[in-house]
Amino acid sequence: MPATVSRAALPAFALAALVLPASVLAEEVPQVEGEWSEQAPLPDERTEVSVTTDGERIFLAGGFWEEATEAEPAPRAVHAYDPGEDSWSRLTDLPEGVNHAGLEYLDGKLYVIAGYHEDTFDPIDTLRIYDIHADEWQEGPPLPTARGALATAVLDGHIHAIGGTTHGREDVGAHEVYDSDEESWSERAEMPTPRNHHRASPIDGRIVVLAGRDGDTFRLTTNEIYDAESDSWEEGAPVPTGRSGVATSVLGGKVYLFGGETFEPEDRTFDEAERYDPASDSWEALPPMPTARHGLGAATVDGAIYVISGGPDAGFAFSDVNERLIPDD
């Protein structure tokens, strides 16, 4: 069951927004059907987690939790979920806790990318690599730009780290790419809208980056799309429901967007589930998540999307929720 702790709200940061006009409401977006169901809960309750998949299992690491101690202020346990068995197992712990990090799977390894240190909002440049077969952690070359609340994605065998918040609570559009063969980072065209608490998904040679927050709003509707071949960005159709602290996943050539939070005009979380079709540059709405939350993660396995963990209330709240969406098409 979800748990809630009252603390200060998460910080907001710099620069301008692309905001959907108030007259354009989510109910005006075409509706499609889908079925939600409850799955085996995460072994502990967290928020601001990082999630990825190898196509068979789903991996979750990092975040905040209610069980904070001096010895373990942030959770170090790394969990793996088997959708076929509807069961969780535990991998070797992270060397240190991290929150608001990127997490990606590539060639038998998990990559934990930047984030904030332990239970703080101190951005780090650390790249941690877990070899699943060898069952061991090592450090890779640090990111050129330390940051947390960034978005990450794997495209054509390279890990892209996009945006986030660096020292001084400054939002950045920094776009840095890791080559695992060369074990090195390089720069790419910056994201046009510096922001944090956004998410990125790779699709058809491009990366779709959705939603987030900056110093003007917690409810960005920004949709910016990176084309790897031309190393350039273009603007896509705005997100129907602006929010931050979201999760995304890809299924059937479309990007699915889940949950989120805002602190304006009041504190709230979102149960919205929406999907973007890059081919038609259009949005559709799906049945809402059974549990509204932010700081959650999502991953697709065998035609289903699993939306895991996150806070049921804005700010510091925690849950072990694992809900599965099977869209009708």
Backbone bond lengths (Angstrom), bond angles and torsions (degrees), N, CA, C in turn:
res aa  C-N    CA-C-N  psi(-1)  N-CA   C-N-CA  omega(-1)  CA-C   N-CA-C  phi
1 M - - - 1.460 - - 1.522 110.20 -
2 P 1.348 117.05 148.52 1.461 119.03 179.04 1.508 112.44 -62.66
3 A 1.326 115.55 147.25 1.459 121.99 174.53 1.510 108.47 -123.38
4 T 1.336 117.37 151.20 1.456 121.98 -177.04 1.510 110.48 -130.99
5 V 1.331 116.36 137.37 1.451 122.14 173.70 1.518 107.67 -127.23
6 S 1.317 117.72 133.46 1.461 120.55 -179.67 1.521 109.40 -88.62
7 R 1.352 116.32 117.68 1.448 123.23 175.02 1.518 107.91 -140.91
8 A 1.326 115.79 -178.80 1.466 119.31 177.24 1.515 109.85 -63.87
9 A 1.318 117.05 148.01 1.458 122.27 178.88 1.524 110.35 -66.29
10 L 1.332 115.29 154.83 1.450 119.74 176.60 1.522 110.34 -62.15
11 P 1.340 118.98 147.43 1.454 121.09 -175.81 1.519 112.57 -73.03
12 A 1.318 115.55 154.18 1.466 122.21 172.59 1.513 108.18 -107.94
13 F 1.354 116.80 159.67 1.448 120.07 -172.82 1.529 112.43 -134.96
14 A 1.384 119.30 -157.16 1.476 124.38 -160.90 1.524 117.93 -86.83
15 L 1.334 118.02 162.63 1.469 133.13 162.26 1.530 116.36 84.35
16 A 1.365 115.42 -179.66 1.457 120.86 -164.72 1.511 113.45 -93.36
17 A 1.363 116.03 164.44 1.452 121.86 -173.00 1.507 111.94 -121.02
18 L 1.322 114.12 154.64 1.449 120.60 163.84 1.519 105.47 -99.08
19 V 1.336 118.16 109.00 1.449 122.45 -171.11 1.518 109.57 -113.00
20 L 1.326 117.08 130.03 1.445 121.60 179.58 1.517 110.15 -68.03
21 P 1.352 119.51 134.16 1.451 120.73 177.34 1.523 111.71 -56.34
22 A 1.340 114.76 145.38 1.463 119.77 -175.68 1.519 112.14 -60.76
23 S 1.339 116.84 -24.24 1.466 120.05 -178.17 1.516 113.44 -73.50
24 V 1.340 116.76 -17.12 1.456 120.12 179.57 1.525 108.10 -93.07
25 L 1.312 117.29 103.02 1.451 122.79 -173.34 1.522 110.50 -103.83
26 A 1.344 114.45 156.00 1.462 119.70 -177.06 1.529 111.28 -59.28
27 E 1.388 117.66 -33.29 1.451 119.10 -177.17 1.529 112.64 -68.99
28 E 1.338 118.53 -13.83 1.456 121.67 176.90 1.526 111.63 -81.18
29 V 1.308 117.21 -13.26 1.459 121.97 177.77 1.530 108.13 -77.37
30 P 1.332 118.57 138.39 1.470 120.24 178.98 1.527 111.85 -54.58
31 Q 1.324 115.66 139.48 1.458 122.10 -178.14 1.522 110.63 -97.68
32 V 1.320 116.83 138.28 1.457 122.41 172.22 1.516 108.56 -125.10
33 E 1.315 116.67 158.38 1.454 120.92 -176.01 1.527 111.67 -92.75
34 G 1.293 114.78 162.92 1.452 122.83 177.63 1.511 108.49 -177.02
35 E 1.317 115.82 164.03 1.469 120.48 -176.69 1.524 110.65 -122.33
36 W 1.326 115.74 127.27 1.454 122.42 174.94 1.531 109.95 -98.10
37 S 1.322 116.59 144.79 1.463 121.46 173.58 1.516 109.84 -145.42
38 E 1.311 115.47 155.35 1.467 121.60 -179.62 1.513 110.09 -88.79
39 Q 1.330 115.97 133.29 1.463 122.16 179.85 1.527 109.95 -115.99
40 A 1.344 115.90 177.52 1.465 120.57 -178.40 1.524 110.16 -55.81
41 P 1.340 117.86 128.38 1.462 120.42 -176.75 1.528 112.68 -69.07
42 L 1.320 114.80 153.97 1.457 121.57 171.66 1.538 108.59 -56.36
43 P 1.336 119.33 143.71 1.468 120.05 -178.12 1.522 115.60 -62.47
44 D 1.341 118.89 -20.71 1.463 120.47 174.95 1.524 108.89 -139.84
45 E 1.334 116.48 166.39 1.461 121.51 -175.99 1.520 110.46 -97.82
46 R 1.344 116.71 129.80 1.458 121.57 -174.47 1.526 110.73 -144.40
47 T 1.328 114.21 173.79 1.453 122.86 165.27 1.522 108.40 -146.68
48 E 1.321 116.47 166.88 1.477 123.56 -177.52 1.523 110.75 55.57
49 V 1.334 114.48 46.96 1.459 121.39 -178.42 1.526 111.18 -87.53
50 S 1.324 115.13 170.42 1.458 122.69 175.89 1.523 108.21 -124.88
51 V 1.345 116.26 133.85 1.467 121.65 -172.01 1.527 109.60 -135.01
52 T 1.340 116.12 142.67 1.461 121.68 173.01 1.522 108.54 -152.23
53 T 1.338 116.46 176.74 1.467 120.97 179.46 1.522 110.59 -145.60
54 D 1.332 115.13 153.60 1.462 121.32 171.77 1.526 110.68 -99.98
55 G 1.324 116.47 9.17 1.458 122.37 -177.51 1.509 113.31 94.27
56 E 1.321 117.31 -12.75 1.465 121.71 178.25 1.530 111.79 -122.57
57 R 1.327 115.58 -45.04 1.462 120.68 176.45 1.530 109.95 -116.07
58 I 1.315 115.57 160.23 1.457 122.27 176.49 1.523 108.13 -113.65
59 F 1.330 116.51 133.35 1.459 122.30 -176.81 1.524 109.88 -113.21
60 L 1.320 116.09 139.95 1.460 122.12 179.76 1.516 109.61 -133.53
61 A 1.341 115.60 134.45 1.465 121.40 -179.79 1.516 109.62 -145.28
62 G 1.339 115.35 160.04 1.455 121.81 170.49 1.513 114.76 72.75
63 G 1.338 114.56 -174.64 1.446 121.54 178.54 1.520 113.57 111.08
64 F 1.323 114.04 -176.17 1.460 123.08 171.20 1.530 108.29 -102.18
65 W 1.332 115.37 156.52 1.465 119.12 171.46 1.513 110.54 -148.01
66 E 1.335 114.32 166.29 1.457 120.97 -178.18 1.519 112.14 -79.61
67 E 1.329 117.35 -14.16 1.464 122.38 -174.55 1.523 112.61 -88.55
68 A 1.320 117.80 20.12 1.465 121.15 -174.63 1.521 112.15 -57.04
69 T 1.343 115.15 134.05 1.458 122.65 174.98 1.523 107.68 -131.07
70 E 1.316 116.30 169.94 1.457 119.98 177.59 1.527 110.40 -63.05
71 A 1.330 116.92 -36.47 1.460 120.92 -179.41 1.527 112.12 -75.97
72 E 1.323 117.35 -30.05 1.468 122.03 -178.62 1.531 109.50 -140.50
73 P 1.328 116.64 76.53 1.465 119.85 -177.36 1.519 113.63 -65.94
74 A 1.329 117.39 -26.98 1.459 122.57 176.45 1.524 108.24 -130.50
75 P 1.335 117.90 148.97 1.469 119.99 -174.78 1.527 112.33 -65.89
76 R 1.326 115.74 133.67 1.465 120.87 178.03 1.523 112.62 -103.36
77 A 1.319 117.16 -14.11 1.464 120.39 -179.09 1.522 110.40 -63.19
78 V 1.332 115.65 135.34 1.459 123.26 174.66 1.526 106.95 -109.78
79 H 1.322 116.12 122.53 1.458 121.23 -175.49 1.525 111.39 -108.18
80 A 1.338 115.82 146.61 1.458 122.77 175.74 1.521 108.42 -122.59
81 Y 1.334 116.00 132.35 1.470 121.75 -178.58 1.518 109.76 -112.22
82 D 1.327 116.47 131.53 1.458 123.36 176.56 1.524 108.32 -104.05
83 P 1.344 118.75 103.85 1.462 119.29 -178.11 1.527 113.58 -61.91
84 G 1.338 117.68 -33.62 1.459 120.20 179.85 1.510 112.64 -63.49
85 E 1.330 116.21 -37.70 1.463 121.66 179.17 1.523 111.86 -94.71
86 D 1.324 117.07 -10.32 1.470 122.95 -174.75 1.530 109.93 50.64
87 S 1.340 115.10 52.66 1.459 119.96 -176.61 1.521 110.46 -145.57
88 W 1.339 114.93 156.88 1.459 122.71 -178.64 1.527 110.76 -112.14
89 S 1.328 115.71 148.75 1.461 121.71 170.98 1.525 107.72 -135.08
90 R 1.326 116.10 166.00 1.459 121.13 -176.39 1.518 110.40 -113.90
91 L 1.321 115.60 130.65 1.460 121.78 175.61 1.530 109.31 -94.01
92 T 1.314 116.59 -178.00 1.462 120.49 178.66 1.525 110.31 -65.09
93 D 1.318 115.64 136.46 1.465 121.46 -174.93 1.527 112.69 -62.53
94 L 1.338 114.91 151.13 1.460 121.00 168.40 1.528 110.27 -59.67
95 P 1.319 118.48 144.95 1.463 119.79 175.82 1.520 112.98 -62.30
96 E 1.345 116.61 -34.87 1.460 122.11 177.34 1.523 108.96 -141.50
97 G 1.319 116.00 155.02 1.448 119.66 176.65 1.514 111.85 -72.64
98 V 1.329 115.34 154.89 1.456 121.63 179.02 1.533 107.45 -153.90
99 N 1.322 116.75 149.85 1.455 120.77 175.31 1.528 109.23 -134.15
100 H 1.340 116.38 160.55 1.461 121.45 -179.61 1.533 112.01 53.87
101 A 1.334 117.40 38.09 1.463 122.22 -178.79 1.523 110.69 -98.64
102 G 1.335 115.75 167.41 1.451 121.09 167.83 1.518 108.97 -88.86
103 L 1.328 116.61 149.62 1.463 121.53 174.80 1.527 107.75 -140.73
104 E 1.332 116.63 122.68 1.455 120.92 -179.24 1.528 110.04 -136.53
105 Y 1.342 114.51 149.80 1.463 122.23 173.84 1.524 108.85 -103.77
106 L 1.331 115.96 135.02 1.468 120.51 176.99 1.529 109.10 -154.56
107 D 1.309 116.20 119.38 1.472 122.43 172.19 1.526 113.21 51.54
108 G 1.311 116.16 51.62 1.458 120.75 174.26 1.509 115.48 80.92
109 K 1.329 117.04 8.67 1.459 120.51 -178.75 1.523 110.84 -131.04
110 L 1.335 115.15 150.61 1.451 122.28 171.91 1.529 108.65 -102.09
111 Y 1.314 115.67 136.80 1.463 122.14 179.80 1.528 108.85 -117.76
112 V 1.330 116.17 119.05 1.468 121.82 174.56 1.519 106.93 -100.81
113 I 1.324 115.96 118.19 1.460 121.61 -163.97 1.521 110.65 -115.26
114 A 1.332 115.85 112.01 1.473 122.93 174.56 1.531 110.67 55.46
115 G 1.350 117.69 -141.88 1.461 122.42 -175.54 1.519 111.54 105.53
116 Y 1.318 115.01 -165.54 1.465 121.86 175.79 1.527 109.10 -108.31
117 H 1.336 115.76 146.02 1.462 121.74 -174.36 1.526 112.11 -72.31
118 E 1.328 116.48 128.01 1.466 123.61 176.46 1.535 111.39 48.12
119 D 1.360 118.28 -118.30 1.467 121.04 -178.40 1.524 111.49 -108.86
120 T 1.338 116.97 25.53 1.462 121.72 -177.82 1.533 110.01 -105.65
121 F 1.336 115.15 -178.81 1.459 121.53 169.19 1.530 110.17 -112.46
122 D 1.342 115.71 36.44 1.454 122.63 176.81 1.529 108.92 -92.18
123 P 1.343 118.32 111.19 1.463 120.17 -176.38 1.520 112.09 -67.80
124 I 1.330 116.20 145.48 1.458 122.16 179.61 1.530 109.39 -125.42
125 D 1.330 115.92 162.16 1.465 121.99 178.73 1.520 111.69 -110.88
126 T 1.310 117.68 17.12 1.464 122.67 -171.43 1.528 112.39 -75.57
127 L 1.335 115.57 138.33 1.454 122.69 169.96 1.523 107.78 -116.10
128 R 1.324 116.24 113.71 1.464 121.07 178.62 1.523 108.83 -107.62
129 I 1.326 115.96 136.49 1.466 121.70 -174.64 1.529 109.03 -125.22
130 Y 1.340 115.22 125.11 1.464 120.79 178.87 1.521 109.36 -110.72
131 D 1.324 116.40 117.92 1.457 122.49 175.65 1.526 107.52 -83.89
132 I 1.319 116.89 110.27 1.462 120.39 -173.43 1.520 110.91 -64.30
133 H 1.328 117.90 -42.75 1.462 120.81 -178.70 1.531 111.44 -67.78
134 A 1.312 117.21 -44.79 1.471 121.05 -179.23 1.522 112.48 -78.46
135 D 1.340 116.75 -15.37 1.458 122.56 -179.94 1.528 111.69 56.23
136 E 1.335 115.26 52.85 1.459 118.88 178.66 1.524 111.15 -150.22
137 W 1.347 114.47 151.41 1.453 122.37 178.70 1.523 110.51 -101.45
138 Q 1.322 115.76 147.33 1.462 121.47 169.75 1.520 108.15 -146.26
139 E 1.333 115.98 166.23 1.460 120.40 177.31 1.514 110.23 -100.30
140 G 1.334 115.61 137.65 1.452 121.38 173.27 1.517 109.97 -98.27
141 P 1.320 117.66 -175.89 1.466 120.66 178.75 1.522 110.49 -64.08
142 P 1.337 118.06 137.74 1.467 120.47 -177.19 1.523 111.92 -66.06
143 L 1.326 116.13 154.91 1.452 121.27 174.55 1.525 109.60 -65.29
144 P 1.317 118.15 146.26 1.467 119.41 174.22 1.523 112.97 -61.81
145 T 1.337 116.91 -31.37 1.470 121.50 -178.42 1.523 110.06 -121.28
146 A 1.335 116.91 112.64 1.462 120.51 175.05 1.521 109.19 -67.48
147 R 1.325 116.79 135.55 1.468 119.83 179.37 1.514 111.58 -168.92
148 G 1.327 114.11 157.95 1.448 122.08 173.59 1.513 109.85 -124.61
149 A 1.344 116.15 172.05 1.465 122.69 -178.82 1.520 111.26 53.75
150 L 1.328 116.21 37.96 1.451 123.65 178.35 1.521 110.15 -90.68
151 A 1.336 116.44 174.12 1.455 122.11 172.91 1.518 108.41 -116.90
152 T 1.329 117.02 143.26 1.459 121.60 179.54 1.524 110.17 -132.49
153 A 1.316 115.55 156.51 1.465 121.42 177.52 1.513 109.13 -160.66
154 V 1.334 116.19 151.03 1.461 122.27 174.73 1.522 108.22 -103.28
155 L 1.338 115.98 124.97 1.459 122.16 178.71 1.524 108.54 -136.71
156 D 1.323 115.94 124.22 1.467 121.51 178.51 1.528 112.22 52.45
157 G 1.326 116.10 41.77 1.456 121.15 175.26 1.509 115.45 76.87
158 H 1.340 117.86 11.01 1.449 122.18 178.62 1.533 109.50 -122.38
159 I 1.331 116.24 145.76 1.464 121.62 179.78 1.524 109.20 -96.97
160 H 1.311 116.19 122.36 1.459 122.54 178.94 1.526 109.44 -101.01
161 A 1.322 116.87 129.25 1.473 123.81 175.61 1.527 106.91 -114.08
162 I 1.341 116.71 119.09 1.460 121.21 -166.73 1.532 110.47 -129.47
163 G 1.336 115.97 126.53 1.458 121.43 172.98 1.512 113.02 68.89
164 G 1.342 115.16 -160.44 1.453 122.02 -178.86 1.516 112.16 110.57
165 T 1.316 115.32 -171.40 1.459 122.51 -177.34 1.521 109.43 -122.51
166 T 1.321 116.22 129.73 1.460 121.40 -177.99 1.525 109.66 -108.36
167 H 1.323 117.26 -163.75 1.460 121.60 -176.87 1.528 110.42 -60.41
168 G 1.322 115.43 146.58 1.458 120.24 -177.40 1.513 113.03 77.90
169 R 1.337 116.64 13.84 1.464 121.92 -178.80 1.528 111.98 55.58
170 E 1.308 114.72 41.42 1.457 121.05 179.94 1.520 109.90 -99.08
171 D 1.347 116.15 123.37 1.455 120.16 173.44 1.521 109.40 -73.03
172 V 1.332 115.32 142.28 1.462 120.63 -179.87 1.520 109.69 -130.01
173 G 1.326 115.05 155.75 1.462 121.23 171.37 1.513 110.98 -100.86
174 A 1.327 116.94 13.14 1.467 121.94 -176.00 1.527 111.30 -48.52
175 H 1.333 114.78 135.88 1.465 121.55 -178.75 1.525 107.36 -133.94
176 E 1.326 114.93 104.51 1.459 121.55 -175.94 1.521 109.60 -122.94
177 V 1.342 115.49 142.39 1.460 121.24 -171.78 1.521 110.00 -123.44
178 Y 1.347 115.11 132.57 1.466 121.03 -178.88 1.519 110.21 -102.40
179 D 1.324 115.62 127.41 1.465 124.00 175.12 1.526 107.17 -101.13
180 S 1.324 116.79 109.21 1.469 119.86 -175.68 1.522 112.13 -70.36
181 D 1.323 118.45 -25.64 1.471 120.30 176.97 1.525 110.85 -71.30
182 E 1.320 115.72 -43.68 1.466 120.51 179.61 1.526 112.48 -85.13
183 E 1.326 116.90 -13.42 1.467 123.35 -176.02 1.531 110.31 52.52
184 S 1.328 114.50 52.48 1.459 119.20 -177.22 1.525 110.57 -149.22
185 W 1.340 115.11 158.17 1.454 123.04 177.66 1.528 109.91 -106.27
186 S 1.313 116.03 148.90 1.466 121.60 173.54 1.526 108.48 -141.56
187 E 1.320 116.39 161.31 1.459 121.56 -177.74 1.522 111.16 -94.20
188 R 1.336 115.13 146.39 1.452 122.56 172.31 1.532 108.59 -125.74
189 A 1.318 116.76 176.54 1.466 121.54 -179.82 1.525 110.14 -55.47
190 E 1.330 116.14 131.18 1.459 120.72 -177.99 1.525 111.76 -67.46
191 M 1.315 115.90 148.24 1.455 121.47 172.93 1.527 109.00 -64.14
192 P 1.333 118.95 132.24 1.468 120.35 -174.99 1.519 114.89 -61.23
193 T 1.329 117.90 -35.09 1.462 121.65 -177.59 1.524 110.11 -108.58
194 P 1.337 118.95 100.88 1.468 119.64 175.34 1.529 109.79 -58.56
195 R 1.312 117.12 132.51 1.474 120.43 -177.03 1.520 109.98 -164.08
196 N 1.331 115.06 173.13 1.459 121.97 178.44 1.522 108.78 -140.58
197 H 1.336 117.02 168.94 1.465 122.68 -177.56 1.528 112.27 57.55
198 H 1.336 117.45 31.26 1.451 124.28 174.58 1.528 107.93 -101.03
199 R 1.343 117.37 -179.56 1.462 121.01 176.44 1.528 109.74 -142.52
200 A 1.344 114.78 155.07 1.458 121.56 -177.69 1.519 110.14 -129.40
201 S 1.351 115.71 142.65 1.463 121.32 175.73 1.519 109.85 -137.51
202 P 1.350 117.31 135.03 1.465 120.74 178.58 1.521 111.05 -84.77
203 I 1.338 116.06 140.33 1.460 119.37 179.29 1.521 109.38 -160.71
204 D 1.339 116.67 123.26 1.466 122.61 174.72 1.525 113.15 53.31
205 G 1.315 117.34 49.13 1.460 121.29 176.63 1.511 114.96 76.48
206 R 1.324 116.89 7.78 1.457 121.75 -179.80 1.528 109.98 -130.50
207 I 1.320 115.85 166.29 1.465 121.50 175.30 1.523 107.85 -123.79
208 V 1.326 115.89 121.76 1.460 122.25 178.78 1.529 108.60 -95.20
209 V 1.329 116.85 123.43 1.469 122.11 -177.35 1.534 108.24 -116.32
210 L 1.331 116.44 121.26 1.460 121.94 -168.19 1.518 113.51 -123.01
211 A 1.342 114.70 145.05 1.468 124.50 166.40 1.528 111.64 61.85
212 G 1.355 116.94 -156.80 1.451 122.12 -178.94 1.512 112.89 113.66
213 R 1.337 115.34 -164.65 1.463 122.45 -177.76 1.519 110.29 -147.23
214 D 1.354 114.60 161.21 1.455 121.78 172.84 1.522 107.27 -149.26
215 G 1.322 117.76 -164.18 1.457 120.69 -175.52 1.509 114.27 -69.86
216 D 1.336 118.12 -15.21 1.452 121.34 -177.93 1.517 114.14 -98.10
217 T 1.322 117.62 -27.24 1.460 119.76 -176.23 1.521 110.93 -156.14
218 F 1.332 115.15 150.50 1.463 121.76 170.04 1.520 110.64 -91.98
219 R 1.345 117.13 1.37 1.461 120.90 -170.54 1.527 111.74 -127.10
220 L 1.318 116.52 54.79 1.451 120.03 175.78 1.532 110.91 -63.14
221 T 1.320 116.05 137.90 1.464 121.87 172.09 1.525 110.82 -104.85
222 T 1.308 116.74 16.55 1.462 123.07 -174.39 1.528 112.23 -63.68
223 N 1.322 115.54 132.52 1.458 123.81 174.54 1.520 107.19 -130.61
224 E 1.334 116.17 103.43 1.459 121.16 179.88 1.522 109.33 -119.00
225 I 1.332 115.51 137.14 1.458 121.81 -170.29 1.528 109.50 -121.65
226 Y 1.318 115.21 124.80 1.470 121.46 -179.18 1.519 110.12 -96.94
227 D 1.320 115.98 129.94 1.455 122.57 175.46 1.527 108.88 -103.69
228 A 1.325 116.20 115.36 1.469 120.35 -174.05 1.521 112.04 -68.69
229 E 1.320 117.71 -35.36 1.463 120.13 -176.63 1.528 111.74 -64.83
230 S 1.324 116.67 -40.94 1.472 120.30 -178.52 1.522 112.61 -97.61
231 D 1.337 117.24 -4.00 1.469 121.85 -176.45 1.532 110.09 50.41
232 S 1.337 115.51 53.77 1.461 120.35 -177.45 1.521 110.59 -145.63
233 W 1.334 114.92 163.77 1.459 122.30 -177.97 1.522 110.19 -116.56
234 E 1.326 115.22 149.60 1.455 121.54 170.55 1.522 108.95 -137.91
235 E 1.324 115.75 162.47 1.456 121.26 -178.22 1.522 110.12 -95.01
236 G 1.344 116.90 133.43 1.454 122.27 175.62 1.514 111.28 -103.73
237 A 1.314 116.52 175.97 1.457 121.75 178.93 1.523 110.09 -57.27
238 P 1.346 118.47 133.75 1.463 121.20 -176.33 1.531 113.43 -60.14
239 V 1.309 115.27 150.46 1.463 121.89 175.43 1.539 108.79 -62.48
240 P 1.317 119.56 130.76 1.462 120.34 -178.18 1.526 113.87 -61.28
241 T 1.334 116.66 -38.75 1.463 121.02 -178.19 1.520 108.32 -120.24
242 G 1.337 117.20 102.18 1.447 120.28 -179.47 1.510 112.03 -66.42
243 R 1.320 116.30 135.78 1.463 121.61 178.50 1.512 109.15 -169.85
244 S 1.338 116.46 173.35 1.465 121.62 179.98 1.524 108.81 -135.78
245 G 1.347 115.84 168.42 1.457 119.26 -175.74 1.515 112.04 70.18
246 V 1.341 115.85 39.98 1.458 123.09 -172.25 1.531 111.63 -96.21
247 A 1.335 115.54 177.40 1.463 122.46 171.56 1.515 108.27 -132.07
248 T 1.341 116.65 150.01 1.458 121.31 175.73 1.526 110.79 -133.78
249 S 1.336 114.66 157.62 1.458 121.24 172.08 1.524 107.71 -156.68
250 V 1.329 116.50 163.10 1.463 122.02 -177.08 1.519 109.76 -114.63
251 L 1.336 115.69 135.74 1.453 121.97 175.21 1.526 108.10 -151.80
252 G 1.342 116.60 130.18 1.449 120.99 174.85 1.510 114.86 59.57
253 G 1.331 117.29 36.04 1.452 120.50 177.38 1.514 114.46 77.27
254 K 1.333 117.78 13.54 1.458 121.68 179.51 1.529 110.00 -130.18
255 V 1.328 115.53 151.45 1.456 121.66 179.48 1.527 108.50 -100.56
256 Y 1.317 116.26 125.19 1.465 122.78 -179.68 1.527 109.27 -99.75
257 L 1.320 115.79 138.05 1.467 122.86 -176.21 1.526 109.14 -124.21
258 F 1.338 116.76 128.17 1.466 121.32 -172.34 1.532 112.41 -127.92
259 G 1.341 114.83 144.15 1.451 122.53 165.92 1.511 114.61 62.09
260 G 1.350 115.07 -157.95 1.450 122.26 -179.74 1.517 112.06 128.58
261 E 1.326 115.10 -179.26 1.463 121.44 179.92 1.524 109.97 -148.54
262 T 1.321 115.36 167.80 1.452 122.78 170.14 1.524 108.33 -152.18
263 F 1.326 115.45 160.67 1.466 121.36 173.70 1.529 110.18 -120.57
264 E 1.338 116.43 15.33 1.448 121.09 -177.68 1.526 110.18 -140.55
265 P 1.302 123.80 132.83 1.465 124.23 -3.95 1.526 113.02 -76.57
266 E 1.343 116.31 -5.98 1.457 121.43 176.90 1.518 108.87 -146.02
267 D 1.340 115.85 160.74 1.455 120.12 177.57 1.527 109.57 -70.06
268 R 1.331 116.34 128.57 1.465 119.45 176.73 1.516 110.14 -162.20
269 T 1.327 115.15 159.08 1.459 121.90 170.75 1.523 108.55 -111.08
270 F 1.340 115.44 165.60 1.455 121.69 -174.88 1.526 110.56 -116.80
271 D 1.342 115.41 142.08 1.465 120.47 172.93 1.527 111.51 -106.11
272 E 1.331 116.95 8.34 1.460 121.36 -176.97 1.525 112.33 -62.68
273 A 1.334 114.26 138.82 1.460 123.37 170.79 1.526 106.30 -127.27
274 E 1.322 116.43 116.54 1.459 122.13 -176.85 1.521 108.77 -132.70
275 R 1.345 115.51 156.78 1.465 117.39 179.13 1.526 110.51 -136.86
276 Y 1.328 113.24 146.36 1.460 121.91 -175.89 1.512 109.65 -114.93
277 D 1.336 115.61 131.93 1.457 122.28 176.74 1.527 108.30 -105.07
278 P 1.335 118.41 105.00 1.468 119.87 -179.60 1.523 113.10 -62.21
279 A 1.326 117.31 -29.53 1.463 120.12 -177.58 1.526 111.71 -64.65
280 S 1.336 117.19 -38.84 1.463 121.70 179.84 1.519 112.73 -105.01
281 D 1.336 117.37 -1.93 1.467 122.86 -176.97 1.525 110.48 50.26
282 S 1.337 115.30 53.03 1.461 120.11 -176.48 1.522 110.73 -142.38
283 W 1.341 114.98 161.58 1.457 122.95 -176.89 1.525 111.46 -116.74
284 E 1.333 114.46 151.83 1.461 122.88 170.67 1.529 108.30 -134.72
285 A 1.335 115.75 155.07 1.462 121.69 177.14 1.520 109.61 -107.95
286 L 1.330 115.56 141.58 1.459 122.38 177.64 1.527 109.49 -110.88
287 P 1.338 118.16 171.48 1.462 119.24 174.35 1.525 110.27 -55.53
288 P 1.331 118.07 140.76 1.465 120.33 -177.63 1.524 112.19 -64.30
289 M 1.328 115.57 154.31 1.458 120.61 174.53 1.527 109.56 -60.56
290 P 1.323 119.20 142.25 1.463 120.24 175.41 1.528 112.97 -59.37
291 T 1.342 116.68 -31.72 1.462 121.32 -178.26 1.520 109.72 -124.23
292 A 1.338 116.85 111.39 1.462 121.01 175.24 1.526 109.13 -65.82
293 R 1.346 116.76 137.93 1.464 119.91 179.73 1.513 111.09 -169.86
294 H 1.330 114.99 165.55 1.461 123.16 177.91 1.519 107.92 -130.88
295 G 1.346 116.94 171.25 1.464 120.28 179.46 1.515 111.84 63.93
296 L 1.318 116.56 29.13 1.453 124.29 -175.62 1.528 110.07 -99.76
297 G 1.336 116.13 175.47 1.453 121.02 176.44 1.516 109.72 -131.74
298 A 1.345 116.84 158.32 1.459 121.26 179.81 1.518 109.96 -142.36
299 A 1.344 116.12 147.23 1.464 121.67 177.47 1.517 109.09 -153.54
300 T 1.329 115.49 150.64 1.465 122.78 -177.44 1.523 110.44 -107.61
301 V 1.350 115.31 131.22 1.462 121.85 173.95 1.530 107.92 -140.98
302 D 1.331 116.98 125.78 1.471 123.13 173.93 1.526 113.51 50.04
303 G 1.331 116.46 50.62 1.448 120.73 173.11 1.508 115.90 78.47
304 A 1.311 117.23 7.68 1.463 121.76 178.33 1.522 109.41 -128.45
305 I 1.337 115.94 148.60 1.464 121.52 177.83 1.527 108.19 -111.50
306 Y 1.320 115.48 129.55 1.462 122.71 179.86 1.527 108.24 -106.34
307 V 1.331 115.56 124.04 1.464 121.90 -176.61 1.530 106.83 -114.53
308 I 1.335 116.03 116.98 1.464 120.83 -160.51 1.523 111.96 -126.45
309 S 1.329 115.11 139.52 1.457 125.17 172.08 1.529 111.45 63.00
310 G 1.336 116.88 -161.56 1.457 122.09 179.86 1.518 112.81 101.83
311 G 1.336 115.30 162.60 1.456 121.69 -176.22 1.518 112.59 -89.71
312 P 1.340 118.89 127.27 1.462 121.05 178.91 1.524 113.54 -74.82
313 D 1.328 117.07 -14.04 1.457 122.05 174.92 1.521 108.66 -123.41
314 A 1.328 116.73 152.66 1.459 120.74 179.53 1.523 110.25 -61.78
315 G 1.335 117.29 144.30 1.456 121.62 -178.56 1.516 110.83 88.48
316 F 1.323 116.56 -139.15 1.458 121.63 -174.85 1.523 110.80 -91.14
317 A 1.311 115.76 95.32 1.463 123.57 173.36 1.522 106.50 -141.76
318 F 1.319 116.99 159.38 1.456 120.18 -168.67 1.524 110.33 -138.79
319 S 1.333 116.46 151.60 1.458 120.06 173.24 1.518 110.66 -152.98
320 D 1.352 114.54 164.20 1.466 122.58 174.69 1.528 110.26 -111.40
321 V 1.325 117.41 18.18 1.468 122.81 -171.73 1.531 110.81 -65.26
322 N 1.338 114.64 137.81 1.465 122.87 174.70 1.528 106.71 -135.26
323 E 1.333 116.15 104.63 1.460 121.23 -176.85 1.520 109.83 -118.26
324 R 1.337 115.38 137.65 1.469 122.08 -175.60 1.520 109.94 -109.08
325 L 1.327 115.64 133.04 1.464 122.24 174.76 1.527 109.17 -111.62
326 I 1.327 116.03 127.96 1.452 122.19 169.58 1.525 107.36 -116.53
327 P 1.336 117.38 104.33 1.468 119.68 -179.99 1.535 110.67 -70.19
328 D 1.336 116.23 155.22 1.451 120.73 179.10 1.515 112.10 -70.93
329 D 1.359 117.89 -30.03 1.457 119.77 178.59 1.511 110.52 -145.14
